[in-house]
Amino acid sequence: MKNAHLIAACGVGMASLAGMLQNKGFRVTGSDANVYPPMSTQLENLGIRLASPYAAENIPADTEMVVVGNAISRGNPEAEEAIRRGLPILSMPQAVAEYFIRDLSSIVVTGTHGKTTASSLCAWSLFALGDDPSFLIGGVPKNFPVSYRVGNGSRFVIEGDEYDTAYFDKGPKFLHYRPKVVLLTSIEFDHADIYKDLPHVRESFRKLVDIIPPDGLLVACADYPDVVRVASGARCPVVYYSTKADDFENHNADIAVGRETWSVRVTGESVGMTSFRVGRDGRSFGFRLPLPGLHNAANAAGVALVLMRLGFPFSRIADAFERFAGVRRRQEVVGEFRGVLLIDDFAHHPTAVRETIRAVRARYADRRIIAVFEPRSNTSRRRLFQQRFTEAFAEADSVIVAGVFSADKIPEDERLSPEEIAAGLRGMGRSAECIQEVDGIVSHIAVNCGKGDLVLLMSNGGFGGIRDKLREALS
């Protein structure tokens, strides 16, 4: 097959797959309900034709295969046209597995938090080590021009998403990725639209661990009790890492006896670098990472343990880590405007919010941190984490919570209350308010923020273009 059509092509994974298929010699076309950057720009630069809105005639007559994104439901005119024509229909994970992972050794980086940054660091490090990997990541690593690569090496690094696969396959995407090595960073409740509770989430990760072959490897963060519960059933060797290893017996008493466990310690922040050590049984390895904070150091430690188990020397891994440029929209420094430092981040879960604020605090200890949050994900728009968000934002000096994105789609009695979060923070002695609209937030910051302040944007979406609006207002 050499002619492929992708439905919902502007998603990060789908747009990356489009580029990979083109690299493999396919003629690729695509469509989406709305053609939007940055992925529409990436596709345009590749010369891939995009159509909008969805329509049966968007599928060229000579199409031999249709790939359906997980945003598509049965009844979509193009999905129905593909069925009518009897065309082979694949999900994105199926296509990746079939055309790219098939004969390679797959490294799946997964977990509730940190998987985009950790998979980017792993892919970059393998590249810097001369391994010539392929990769597919749900973000754009700054060391590369795009979010994917088709290399000539034997390894494929992929960000393992626990979200469902397609309208015809409600299992998690990562079950398609034929894992040989898995890095499991964390397990917490998320994706409230498809998972009913934490045990339901945990079961998906257990299924992933179950398909790692006996000669594979699982590297897992023991800071999360549910990671330990899942990892304890692995048939392959398991290596743990933990920021709480000194109190390990009390922290995770149910860890399997005899498992290899490494401690992770941050030893300093200076000159834009986080120094940390990974140690066990009297052995210790030191690293420096351009990203701030313990959370990033822990994820990097997991990557280091994967790479060392693959046979790469510590000194060369450490050198690659120092040259890692980070990921767009992950604690990304946008710039400094009128003395106000602007940082953009993808955080949308209370744990990620807390750790992001802590990381920024560690690196910019002399600045006042103004956290600006948009409740946008399916989980953050619900009341599930109302109190946990309040506690997480208490780590900032000042907080602005925007209105709930598409609030009318969440029943009022289930909906997160930004007003209650702000009131709770004020009760804890923090400056906090709810400002519903983006333009109001921009005006407030432009008037009330000055030299030495740090504005930290947190949203898993476009946040109404606030990044560019703030840059203009502060300039």
Salt bridges, closest charged atoms under 4 A:
ASP62 OD2 - ARG27 NH1 2.92
GLU78 OE1 - HIS5 NE2 2.82
GLU80 OE2 - ARG74 NE 2.48
GLU81 OE2 - ARG84 NH2 2.81
GLU81 OE2 - ARG85 NE 3.02
GLU98 OE2 - ARG102 NH2 2.15
ASP131 OD1 - ARG155 NH1 2.87
ASP132 OD1 - ARG149 NH2 2.75
ASP161 OD2 - LYS173 NZ 3.51
GLU162 OE1 - LYS115 NZ 3.50
GLU162 OE2 - HIS191 NE2 3.45
ASP164 OD2 - LYS170 NZ 3.44
ASP169 OD2 - HIS176 NE2 2.76
GLU188 OE1 - HIS113 NE2 2.63
GLU188 OE2 - ARG388 NH2 3.24
GLU203 OE2 - ARG206 NH2 2.30
ASP210 OD2 - ARG206 NH1 2.31
ASP215 OD2 - LYS180 NZ 3.78
ASP226 OD1 - ARG202 NH1 2.46
ASP226 OD1 - ARG229 NH1 3.09
ASP246 OD2 - ARG265 NH2 2.87
GLU260 OE1 - ARG309 NH2 2.40
GLU269 OE1 - ARG363 NE 3.18
ASP281 OD2 - ARG280 NH1 3.37
ASP319 OD2 - ARG323 NH2 3.05
GLU322 OE2 - ARG288 NE 3.51
GLU332 OE2 - LYS142 NZ 3.51
GLU332 OE1 - ARG467 NH1 3.08
GLU336 OE2 - ARG367 NH2 3.13
ASP344 OD2 - ARG329 NE 3.06
ASP344 OD2 - ARG467 NH1 3.01
GLU355 OE2 - ARG354 NH2 2.90
GLU355 OE2 - ARG358 NH1 3.51
GLU374 OE2 - ARG376 NH1 3.18
GLU395 OE2 - ARG358 NH2 3.08
ASP397 OD2 - ARG361 NH1 2.99
GLU420 OE1 - ARG383 NH2 3.01
GLU433 OE2 - HIS444 NE2 3.29
ASP439 OD1 - LYS469 NZ 3.14
ASP453 OD2 - ARG368 NH2 2.96
ASP468 OD1 - ARG471 NH2 2.36
